[in-house]
Amino acid sequence: MFRILIIEDNLKLVQLLEDYIQRYDFETFAVKNFESVLEDFKRFSPHIVLIDINLPKFDGYYWCRQIRKHSTCPILFISARDGKMEQVMAMENGADDFITKPFDYDIVLAKINSQLRRAYGSYASNQVGGTLTLDGLSLDVGRLLLQHDSDKVDLSHTEVKVLYELMSQSENVVSREQLLEKIWDDEAFVDDNTLNVYMTRVRKKLSKLNIQEALVTVRGQGYRLIPNWGNRRNKK
């Protein structure tokens, strides 16, 4: 049974969410003490998190960052803030998706199932597997890890899928449509700007491995990963 942690201070909405979600055999836990969100997360060990932006004490962005220090489980924001900036901030702070209030409960359930399939189910295991290596850059899919020389950086499930597509087709242009198709099985619900956010996150992860300017945007077409890090290492 999958466990879903709900971080939301609207008690009526929490009750409605739990009633609906539990019909489909999910186990839920709703945070009540908003000063100990991380403790509840560690204790409950959820497979997925639903979180609002506006919360007592600290906002959802803060708690998203704290959770990301300990887990790569899918995090879905649920918020009445429907501006592009709020959605971008959610993604940049580690979220996997954004649901705007008021929402259709069927869409919430569809997004939950979609994230669970990508993170834990057959979709995740069948799409990519093992370790992919490109000129000394190693992507460990199972461990959600990217390594170059002795440096390592942790990845989210979605970042793994982005890098897998780019590394497996290095130096070729990978279209935006192709990335969306491979990464999101519910593409109709995804704002195109979400991909921009993930590409920024992938660039940041590469930069932590001292890999700069390898991920190139090809205007009007997509993205290309150029394995230039080997040449730079040889020049040292």
Disulfide bonds with the S-S distance in Angstrom:
none
